Each structure stands twice: as structure tokens, then as C-alpha cells.
Amino acid sequence: MGMDPARIAAAQQRFAQMESVGQARMAALHGGRADSLVVAPNPWAGVGLVREGAGTALVGSYAEVAARLSEYAALGVDEFILSAWPHLEEARRVGEHVPPPVG
């Protein structure tokens, strides 16, 4: 995903000082490495390399992301917290391109 190795290393050093269980679990998942962070079709754990928290991202085309959300809904997940960067612009893109209803 093309992240700067120095930025990853600096963030990982900072995160290692934290007492967060979620942060520790994310670090164990990726080991500070930028390779092999696609943990299933479309979920990507690389966001945790440089950002705090136990986050993952759904990456792919709008249709692929909608398909993954539909799969989660079929398993009983009925609420999603969606966040992206830049916030406003990405919220508009998802609203325009991820076909409702998801589920």
C-alpha cells in the first residue's frame, strides 16, 4: 500500500508505549510490517500501522465494499460505523456509489 517505512517505524514506537489492549492486538496482527495486511477479501489491517486504535479498512471497488457489508449483514451485523479520509468527501462518495440497501 506504499507507506513510508520511517513513518511506520515512528508510529509503531509511539504505539508500543501505550497500554491499550486493542493497540497491542493490532501490533501483534501486523508485526509492524506493511506486507500481507489483507486479512480477508477486502478487509485491510494496514491502517493500524500509522494510526492509533484497533482499526481495519474495507478496501476495493464500491461494489466489492458493498458485497462485504452485505455479507456482514447476512451474519446479523445490523450497524456499521463507517469512517474514511478525507471524511466529508469520502462520505459523499460512499453515499453516491455504494448501492443501498446493503443487506
Phi, psi and omega per residue, in radians:
M1 nan 0.122 2.978
G2 1.204 0.710 3.107
M3 -1.601 2.553 3.139
D4 -1.174 2.110 -3.118
P5 -1.015 -0.614 3.123
A6 -1.165 -0.676 3.106
R7 -1.152 -0.712 3.107
I8 -1.073 -0.839 -3.105
A9 -1.073 -0.761 3.141
A10 -1.113 -0.761 3.138
A11 -1.134 -0.737 -3.116
Q12 -1.139 -0.637 3.064
Q13 -1.092 -0.750 3.130
R14 -1.132 -0.756 -3.114
F15 -1.152 -0.550 -3.132
A16 -1.110 -0.373 3.124
Q17 -1.404 -0.226 -3.054
M18 -1.408 2.717 3.104
E19 -1.749 0.147 -3.090
S20 -1.222 2.181 3.086
V21 -1.136 -0.734 3.121
G22 -1.053 -0.744 3.122
Q23 -1.113 -0.723 3.117
A24 -1.111 -0.675 3.126
R25 -1.167 -0.699 3.097
M26 -1.119 -0.729 3.121
A27 -1.084 -0.688 3.112
A28 -1.161 -0.589 -3.135
L29 -1.150 -0.804 -3.050
H30 -1.816 -0.260 3.098
G31 1.019 0.379 -3.133
G32 1.336 0.126 -3.117
R33 -1.734 2.472 -3.132
A34 -1.531 -0.175 -3.137
D35 -1.565 2.728 3.043
S36 1.030 0.721 -3.136
L37 -1.787 0.072 2.987
V38 -1.422 1.927 -3.012
V39 -1.633 -0.100 3.080
A40 -3.015 3.046 3.082
P41 -1.017 1.956 3.078
N42 1.495 -0.630 3.024
P43 -1.160 2.297 -3.091
W44 -2.243 2.221 -3.083
A45 -1.655 0.064 -3.072
G46 -1.139 -0.391 3.133
V47 -1.036 -0.523 3.137
G48 -1.251 -0.144 3.094
L49 -1.214 -0.576 -3.032
V50 -2.207 -0.092 -3.141
R51 -2.133 2.533 3.108
E52 -1.187 2.696 3.043
G53 1.803 2.953 -3.104
A54 -1.738 1.092 -3.055
G55 -1.797 2.621 2.943
T56 -2.263 2.901 -3.131
A57 -2.233 2.582 2.952
L58 -1.620 2.094 -3.132
V59 -2.070 2.580 3.130
G60 2.488 -2.977 3.101
S61 -1.223 2.910 3.098
Y62 -1.024 -0.718 -3.138
A63 -1.125 -0.702 3.123
E64 -1.139 -0.753 3.129
V65 -1.122 -0.755 3.103
A66 -1.059 -0.689 3.121
A67 -1.108 -0.740 3.122
R68 -1.134 -0.766 3.121
L69 -1.061 -0.678 3.100
S70 -1.114 -0.671 3.101
E71 -1.105 -0.769 3.090
Y72 -1.071 -0.737 3.132
A73 -1.076 -0.690 3.123
A74 -1.125 -0.435 3.103
L75 -1.491 -0.039 3.093
G76 1.891 -0.030 3.084
V77 -1.288 2.127 -3.085
D78 -2.036 0.047 3.052
E79 -2.449 2.438 3.104
F80 -2.224 2.502 2.987
I81 -1.879 1.908 -3.101
L82 -1.822 2.337 -3.131
S83 -2.511 2.611 3.139
A84 -2.751 3.059 3.135
W85 -2.244 2.303 -0.194
P86 -1.245 2.491 -2.951
H87 -0.960 -1.035 -3.042
L88 -1.114 -0.829 -3.097
E89 -1.102 -0.748 -3.115
E90 -1.240 -0.619 3.069
A91 -1.046 -0.713 3.093
R92 -1.121 -0.791 -3.129
R93 -1.057 -0.795 3.137
V94 -1.103 -0.776 3.131
G95 -1.061 -0.584 -3.130
E96 -1.451 -0.549 -2.929
H97 -2.001 -0.319 3.088
V98 -1.575 1.956 -2.989
P99 -1.213 2.236 3.025
P100 -1.469 2.806 -0.201
P101 -1.413 2.576 3.049
V102 -1.629 1.865 3.137
G103 2.487 nan nan
